[in-house]
């Protein structure tokens, strides 16, 4: 059996490493006892050209000018 071998080797470890082993065992138990996360349904693919007509062209002449809201940062 593997349990006596594990216990024998565990007793030889310093307490700090025994704590790490305990944390790893808890991690494994949690990983294998919680139900798997359901994958989200695939999102619909975007249709090319669906934004056509949304933007007004031509752009205003001051389009590239800094915004007043950001004067403090410049």
Backbone bond lengths (Angstrom), bond angles and torsions (degrees), N, CA, C in turn:
res aa  C-N    CA-C-N  psi(-1)  N-CA   C-N-CA  omega(-1)  CA-C   N-CA-C  phi
1 X - - - 1.445 - - 1.524 110.24 -
2 X 1.293 115.60 152.96 1.464 120.51 -175.99 1.523 112.14 -88.86
3 X 1.323 118.32 -25.46 1.463 121.46 -175.98 1.531 112.58 -58.82
4 X 1.336 120.15 -46.97 1.479 118.31 178.19 1.526 112.96 -62.27
5 X 1.313 117.20 -36.03 1.467 120.55 179.01 1.525 110.17 -65.44
6 X 1.324 116.33 -42.62 1.470 120.21 178.91 1.518 109.82 -63.21
7 X 1.326 117.24 -47.03 1.468 120.68 -179.47 1.529 111.62 -62.32
8 X 1.328 116.66 -39.30 1.466 121.00 179.59 1.527 110.90 -62.74
9 X 1.321 116.53 -45.70 1.463 120.56 -179.49 1.530 110.96 -70.72
10 X 1.328 116.64 -34.90 1.453 120.79 179.02 1.529 111.25 -63.56
11 X 1.317 116.90 -38.64 1.464 120.91 -179.94 1.523 112.21 -66.47
12 X 1.312 117.83 -24.05 1.470 121.71 -179.95 1.533 112.10 -79.70
13 X 1.333 117.29 -16.79 1.460 120.94 -178.17 1.521 110.71 -80.47
14 X 1.338 116.49 149.84 1.469 118.80 172.88 1.535 109.77 -66.33
15 X 1.315 116.22 160.48 1.460 120.54 -174.37 1.531 113.11 -59.08
16 X 1.325 117.03 -35.94 1.468 120.33 179.68 1.530 110.67 -61.67
17 X 1.332 116.76 -41.40 1.465 120.26 178.71 1.525 111.03 -73.27
18 X 1.315 117.60 -31.31 1.458 120.16 175.58 1.533 110.07 -63.00
19 X 1.329 115.75 -37.58 1.463 120.36 177.01 1.525 110.78 -64.02
20 X 1.329 116.10 -40.72 1.471 119.59 177.58 1.518 110.90 -63.45
21 X 1.321 116.97 -40.32 1.463 121.09 178.04 1.528 109.38 -62.30
22 X 1.321 116.69 -42.93 1.460 120.85 178.38 1.523 110.93 -60.07
23 X 1.331 117.09 -45.12 1.463 120.63 178.84 1.525 110.95 -62.04
24 X 1.309 117.14 -40.08 1.461 120.26 179.24 1.524 110.89 -65.85
25 X 1.323 117.04 -40.14 1.468 120.28 177.63 1.530 109.89 -62.54
26 X 1.335 116.57 -43.07 1.464 120.14 178.12 1.517 111.12 -62.52
27 X 1.337 116.81 -39.83 1.462 121.11 176.88 1.524 110.76 -60.63
28 X 1.323 116.73 -47.19 1.465 120.41 -179.78 1.521 111.75 -62.67
29 X 1.329 116.56 -40.86 1.458 119.78 178.72 1.524 111.43 -63.18
30 X 1.325 116.04 -43.07 1.463 119.44 179.57 1.523 111.25 -66.50
31 X 1.316 115.47 -40.41 1.463 120.48 -178.14 1.529 111.32 -63.95
32 X 1.311 117.12 -36.80 1.459 120.35 -173.93 1.520 114.05 -99.22
33 X 1.338 118.28 -2.68 1.461 119.35 178.59 1.515 112.90 -109.46
34 X 1.344 117.61 -18.14 1.461 118.89 178.01 1.523 109.22 -83.97
35 X 1.323 116.30 144.41 1.466 117.99 179.15 1.523 110.65 -66.21
36 X 1.317 117.11 147.67 1.463 119.28 -179.50 1.523 110.92 -64.95
37 X 1.311 115.29 149.02 1.464 121.17 179.39 1.523 108.48 -71.71
38 X 1.322 115.17 131.51 1.455 119.96 179.22 1.523 109.37 -71.28
39 X 1.304 115.52 134.06 1.457 119.67 177.81 1.520 108.89 -73.52
40 X 1.337 115.24 143.27 1.455 120.03 178.35 1.522 109.47 -69.72
41 X 1.310 115.14 150.91 1.456 118.77 176.65 1.519 107.81 -67.11
42 X 1.310 116.77 142.83 1.467 119.15 -178.65 1.529 110.94 -60.44
43 X 1.313 115.14 137.56 1.454 120.20 -179.94 1.520 109.69 -74.65
44 X 1.319 114.26 152.87 1.454 119.07 178.91 1.520 109.40 -67.39
45 X 1.290 115.71 141.99 1.461 120.37 179.02 1.517 109.36 -73.10
46 X 1.289 115.40 145.72 1.459 120.44 179.00 1.526 109.53 -78.44
47 X 1.297 114.00 143.43 1.456 120.46 -179.43 1.523 109.13 -92.24
48 X 1.309 116.98 124.91 1.457 121.54 179.41 1.524 109.85 -61.56
49 X 1.323 115.86 133.00 1.450 121.12 177.77 1.517 113.94 86.10
50 X 1.297 118.44 6.61 1.460 120.08 -176.61 1.529 112.80 -71.35
51 X 1.335 118.46 -16.51 1.468 121.83 178.95 1.529 112.30 -94.92
52 X 1.307 117.06 5.87 1.458 121.16 -177.78 1.524 109.87 -59.27
53 X 1.341 116.01 132.62 1.453 121.79 179.50 1.519 113.36 86.41
54 X 1.314 118.24 -2.66 1.460 121.35 -178.76 1.529 111.30 -77.14
55 X 1.298 117.48 -35.89 1.456 121.83 -176.56 1.520 110.13 -96.32
56 X 1.326 114.56 138.66 1.459 120.20 -178.99 1.522 108.81 -88.43
57 X 1.297 116.97 123.95 1.458 122.34 176.70 1.516 108.07 -119.77
58 X 1.242 122.69 149.10 1.461 127.52 0.55 1.526 110.75 -75.09
59 X 1.317 115.04 157.41 1.455 121.28 178.79 1.521 109.96 -71.30
60 X 1.337 117.28 150.95 1.475 118.98 178.86 1.536 110.71 -63.50
61 X 1.322 115.48 157.56 1.468 121.25 -177.15 1.528 111.96 -62.82
62 X 1.333 118.64 -30.83 1.458 120.89 -177.08 1.538 111.83 -93.31
63 X 1.296 118.25 22.85 1.460 121.75 -175.74 1.527 112.44 -59.66
64 X 1.334 117.72 -40.01 1.461 121.55 -176.59 1.530 113.30 -88.00
65 X 1.306 118.58 0.04 1.459 121.61 -179.72 1.529 109.95 -74.19
66 X 1.351 116.87 148.17 1.476 119.60 178.27 1.533 110.81 -63.38
67 X 1.306 116.25 146.49 1.459 121.25 178.92 1.525 109.97 -81.22
68 X 1.333 116.10 146.04 1.463 121.30 -179.14 1.535 110.58 -61.37
69 X 1.320 116.93 -33.89 1.467 121.59 -177.59 1.526 112.54 -61.55
70 X 1.341 117.37 -23.09 1.446 120.99 -174.81 1.531 112.89 -106.01
71 X 1.330 118.15 11.55 1.475 121.06 -179.14 1.527 111.58 -59.86
72 X 1.353 117.39 -35.73 1.468 120.61 -178.78 1.516 112.33 -64.83
73 X 1.309 117.99 -22.70 1.470 122.21 -175.93 1.526 113.08 -95.77
74 X 1.287 117.34 -2.79 1.470 120.33 -176.09 1.505 110.94 -104.56
